[in-house]
Amino acid sequence: MKAMLLRHLTSLADNPAPLELTDLPDPVPAEGEILIRVTACGVCHTELDEIEGRTPPPALPVVLGHQVVGRVAGLGGGVSAFQLGERVGVAWIFSACGECAFCRSGQENLCLDFRATGRDADGGYAEYMTVQEGFACRIPDTFTDAEAAPLLCAGAVGYRSLRLAGLSDGQRLGLTGFGASGHIVLRLAKYLYPHSEVYVFARSEQERAFARELGADWAGDTEDQPPALLHAVIDTTPVWKPIVEALRRLERGGRLVINAIRKEDGDKAELTRLDYAAHLWLEKEVKSVANVTRADVREFLELAARIPIRPEVQEYALSEANAALGELKARRIRGAKVLRIGQGQAE
């Protein structure tokens, strides 16, 4: 099979083509696993964190990609949940132990043995991949393959972030950063909280204009002052400055939810601006988002199909994965980036 392989950790500034198009043996499903013929895979900022070593794969080489859509092409022994030809998706959660206290309490995202697709196991930047049947999900017919791919991560983790924000209808929500997750969360928030205003903070005017197109009540730069203080803010940026700015714009008792697996160190000095009275006092809260559960993914897919939410996507061939990652690094974003893979061509 064809795959884009990461052999070495590197900075995209030093190596703008960190992934190598190569031939690998077709994977064979083990007991309880399904083989997936991949037709689409979303491109996520987390892949940059993997390549540049902020959340490094435990072993190299590895096939990245954790927003995987395809068709069941093979069944391992004992598989009963799926049939050949069914359309399925695989998200960031590749596996969890099912036995620890976190798994037993419905928090498998915090599992001590959590394994991530495309980091701890080969993912979807390839024509085929395998996964345990219990960690694959059916894709609603509402979506094309390309539309479904970003829903598996940008959508599902955005859904978890919005739930953790604890917003009530009529309260104001802020979104810092407006990439793949932000543009989905905006649509989701407008559906779930029809009387809430949503304010978007983004560095580029293109992103701010896109937010207004999708129904944002206000859009400004990271340092701009919104019309009113916010009851909750969801941060989806890879940097620290928006964190400090968001805390300053929270209403009393407001909550900041940080939806980022890692933060880059480039602007870490911004944290020296943190002032207790201005940023944290008056019972403000800060909460991070860690991974997703299978329930997050399945609940969100059902909700997205019902609304429906169809993410805006930019499509690339598998061989163009490095170009898509480079544009993501440069913040040239409008919606989500998706690789077309195999004969399905993201049909």
C-alpha positions in Angstrom: 0.0 0.0 0.0 1.0 3.7 -0.4 1.5 5.6 2.9 3.0 8.9 4.0 5.6 7.8 6.6 7.2 9.9 9.4 10.7 8.5 10.0 12.3 11.3 12.0 11.1 14.1 14.3 11.9 17.5 12.8 10.8 21.1 12.7 8.8 22.1 9.6 10.9 25.2 9.5 14.0 23.0 8.9 12.2 20.3 6.9 9.0 21.3 5.0 8.5 17.8 3.8 8.8 15.6 6.9 6.6 12.7 5.5 7.8 10.3 2.9 5.5 8.7 0.3 6.5 5.0 0.5 5.2 1.5 -0.1 4.4 -0.6 3.0 3.0 -4.1 3.3 -0.8 -4.2 3.5 -1.8 -4.6 7.2 -3.6 -7.8 8.2 -6.4 -7.7 10.8 -5.7 -9.6 14.0 -8.3 -11.3 16.2 -11.1 -8.7 16.9 -9.8 -6.2 14.3 -11.2 -4.9 11.0 -9.2 -3.8 8.0 -10.2 -0.5 6.6 -9.6 0.7 3.0 -9.1 4.4 3.7 -10.8 6.9 1.4 -10.3 10.1 3.4 -8.2 11.3 6.4 -8.3 14.7 8.0 -5.2 16.8 8.7 -4.9 18.0 12.2 -2.6 20.4 14.1 -1.8 17.5 16.4 0.1 16.0 13.5 2.4 19.0 13.7 2.8 18.4 17.4 3.8 14.8 16.7 6.3 15.7 13.9 7.9 18.5 15.9 8.2 16.5 19.1 5.6 18.1 21.4 3.7 14.9 21.6 6.1 12.5 20.0 5.2 9.0 18.8 6.7 6.3 21.1 8.3 4.6 18.1 9.3 5.5 14.6 8.6 5.2 11.7 4.8 5.7 12.1 1.9 6.5 9.8 0.1 9.7 11.1 -3.6 10.5 10.8 -6.5 10.2 13.2 -9.5 11.4 11.3 -10.0 8.3 9.2 -12.9 7.4 7.0 -13.1 4.3 4.8 -14.8 1.0 4.0 -14.4 -2.3 5.8 -12.1 -4.4 3.6 -11.3 -7.4 5.9 -12.4 -9.0 9.1 -10.3 -10.6 11.8 -11.4 -13.6 13.7 -14.4 -13.1 16.0 -15.5 -9.8 14.5 -19.3 -9.4 14.7 -20.0 -5.6 14.7 -19.3 -4.9 11.1 -19.6 -6.4 7.6 -17.5 -6.0 4.5 -18.2 -2.8 2.6 -19.6 -0.8 5.6 -18.4 2.7 5.9 -16.6 3.4 9.2 -14.5 6.0 10.9 -11.6 6.0 13.4 -10.9 8.9 15.7 -8.0 9.9 18.0 -8.9 7.1 20.5 -7.3 4.0 19.0 -7.7 1.9 22.2 -8.1 2.0 25.9 -7.8 -0.7 28.5 -11.4 -0.9 29.6 -10.4 -1.9 33.1 -8.8 1.0 34.9 -10.8 3.3 37.2 -11.1 5.9 34.4 -12.4 3.5 31.9 -14.9 2.1 34.3 -16.2 5.6 35.1 -16.8 6.5 31.5 -13.5 8.6 31.3 -11.6 6.3 28.9 -10.1 9.5 27.5 -8.0 9.5 30.7 -7.1 5.8 30.6 -3.7 5.0 31.9 -3.1 2.9 28.7 -4.8 5.3 26.3 -3.4 4.8 22.7 -3.8 7.4 20.0 -4.4 6.7 16.4 -1.6 7.9 14.2 0.8 8.3 17.2 0.8 5.1 19.2 -0.4 3.0 16.3 -0.4 3.5 12.5 -3.2 5.8 11.3 -4.9 7.0 8.2 -2.3 8.7 6.0 -2.3 5.4 4.1 -4.4 3.3 1.8 -5.2 0.7 4.6 -5.2 0.5 8.4 -6.5 -1.9 11.1 -8.3 -1.2 14.4 -10.2 -3.1 17.0 -13.8 -3.3 16.0 -14.9 -1.7 19.2 -13.0 1.5 18.4 -14.5 2.0 14.9 -17.8 3.8 14.4 -20.4 4.0 11.6 -20.6 7.2 9.6 -24.1 8.6 9.0 -25.2 8.7 5.4 -25.6 12.5 5.6 -21.9 13.1 5.1 -19.5 12.5 2.2 -16.2 10.9 3.2 -14.4 14.2 3.1 -17.0 15.9 5.3 -17.0 13.1 7.8 -13.3 13.1 8.4 -12.9 16.4 10.4 -16.0 15.5 12.4 -14.1 12.6 14.0 -11.6 15.0 15.7 -12.2 18.7 15.2 -15.9 18.0 15.6 -15.8 15.4 18.4 -13.3 17.2 20.5 -15.1 20.5 19.9 -18.3 18.9 21.1 -16.5 17.7 24.3 -15.0 21.3 24.7 -18.5 22.8 24.4 -19.9 20.4 27.0 -17.0 21.2 29.4 -17.7 24.9 29.0 -20.9 24.5 30.9 -22.7 27.2 28.9 -26.4 28.0 29.4 -28.6 29.3 26.6 -28.3 33.1 26.5 -24.8 33.2 27.9 -22.0 34.5 25.7 -19.3 32.2 24.2 -15.9 33.1 22.9 -13.8 31.1 20.5 -10.1 31.8 20.2 -8.7 30.6 16.9 -10.9 29.7 14.0 -9.6 26.6 12.3 -11.2 23.2 11.8 -12.6 22.8 15.3 -13.6 26.4 15.7 -15.8 26.6 12.6 -17.6 23.4 13.7 -18.1 24.5 17.3 -19.6 27.8 16.1 -22.3 26.0 14.1 -22.9 23.6 17.0 -23.2 26.4 19.6 -25.7 28.3 17.4 -27.9 25.2 17.3 -27.6 24.2 20.9 -27.8 27.7 22.4 -29.9 29.8 20.0 -30.1 32.8 22.3 -26.3 32.9 23.0 -24.0 35.3 21.2 -20.7 33.8 19.9 -17.6 36.0 19.6 -14.6 34.9 17.6 -11.0 35.9 18.1 -8.6 35.2 15.2 -5.4 36.6 13.9 -6.2 36.9 10.2 -9.0 38.9 8.7 -9.8 36.0 6.4 -10.6 33.8 9.4 -12.6 36.6 11.0 -14.6 37.1 7.7 -15.2 33.4 7.6 -16.5 33.4 11.2 -19.0 36.2 10.3 -20.1 34.2 7.2 -21.0 31.3 9.5 -23.0 33.5 12.0 -20.5 34.8 14.5 -22.1 37.8 16.3 -18.7 39.5 16.5 -15.2 38.8 15.3 -11.9 40.5 16.2 -8.2 40.1 16.7 -6.8 38.3 19.7 -6.2 41.6 21.5 -9.5 43.3 20.5 -12.1 44.1 23.2 -15.4 42.3 22.5 -18.7 44.0 23.1 -19.2 42.3 26.4 -17.5 39.9 28.8 -17.8 36.2 28.1 -19.3 33.4 30.3 -17.1 30.8 28.6 -14.2 30.8 26.1 -12.9 27.8 24.1 -9.3 28.1 23.0 -8.1 26.0 20.0 -4.8 27.8 19.3 -1.3 26.3 19.6 0.1 29.3 21.5 -0.1 31.0 24.9 -1.0 34.7 24.1 -4.7 33.9 23.5 -4.9 32.2 26.9 -3.8 35.4 28.7 -6.1 37.5 26.6 -9.1 35.2 27.0 -8.8 35.2 30.8 -9.0 39.0 30.8 -12.2 38.8 28.8 -14.0 36.3 31.0 -17.1 37.3 33.1 -17.0 36.7 36.8 -17.3 33.0 37.4 -16.5 32.3 33.7 -14.6 29.3 32.4 -11.8 29.0 29.9 -11.6 25.6 28.2 -8.2 24.9 26.5 -8.7 22.5 23.5 -5.1 21.8 22.6 -3.0 18.7 23.1 0.2 20.8 23.5 1.2 24.5 23.4 4.2 25.7 21.5 7.0 27.4 23.5 7.6 30.3 21.0 5.5 32.8 23.0 5.7 31.2 26.5 7.0 34.6 27.9 3.4 35.8 27.5 2.6 33.9 30.7 4.7 36.5 32.6 1.9 38.9 31.9 -0.5 36.7 34.0 -1.9 38.9 36.8 -4.0 37.2 39.5 -6.4 40.2 40.0 -7.0 40.8 36.3 -7.0 37.3 34.9 -8.0 34.8 37.6 -9.7 36.4 40.5 -13.5 36.3 41.0 -13.9 32.5 40.6 -12.7 32.2 37.0 -11.9 28.6 36.0 -9.4 27.0 33.6 -10.0 23.5 32.3 -8.2 21.5 29.7 -9.5 18.9 27.2 -7.8 15.6 27.1 -8.5 13.3 24.1 -12.0 12.1 23.4 -14.1 9.1 24.3 -15.9 6.8 21.9 -19.2 8.2 23.3 -18.1 11.7 22.4 -17.5 10.6 18.8 -20.7 8.7 18.4 -22.9 11.3 20.1 -21.5 14.1 18.1 -21.9 12.3 14.7 -25.5 11.7 15.5 -26.0 15.3 16.5 -24.1 16.6 13.5 -26.2 14.5 11.1 -29.4 15.8 12.7 -28.5 19.5 12.5 -26.8 18.9 10.0 -23.3 20.3 10.3 -21.3 19.9 7.1 -17.8 21.2 7.6 -16.1 23.2 4.9 -13.1 21.2 3.6 -10.0 21.7 1.4 -9.0 18.4 -0.2 -5.5 17.2 -1.1 -4.1 14.0 -2.6 -2.3 11.7 -0.2 1.0 12.7 -1.8 0.2 16.3 -0.9 0.1 15.7 2.8 3.3 17.7 3.4 1.8 20.7 1.6 -1.4 20.5 3.7 0.7 20.4 6.9 2.7 23.4 5.7 -0.4 25.4 5.1 -1.7 24.4 8.6 1.6 25.5 10.2 1.4 28.8 8.3 -2.2 29.3 9.5 -3.6 29.3 5.9 -6.8 27.8 7.0 -10.4 27.9 5.9 -12.4 25.1 7.5 -10.6 21.7 7.6 -8.0 20.0 5.4 -8.6 16.5 4.2 -6.5 14.0 2.3 -8.1 12.0 -0.5 -6.8 8.4 -0.4 -7.2 5.2 -2.5 -9.8 4.6 -5.1 -12.6 6.2 -3.0 -11.1 9.7 -3.6 -13.2 11.0 -0.7 -16.4 10.1 -2.4 
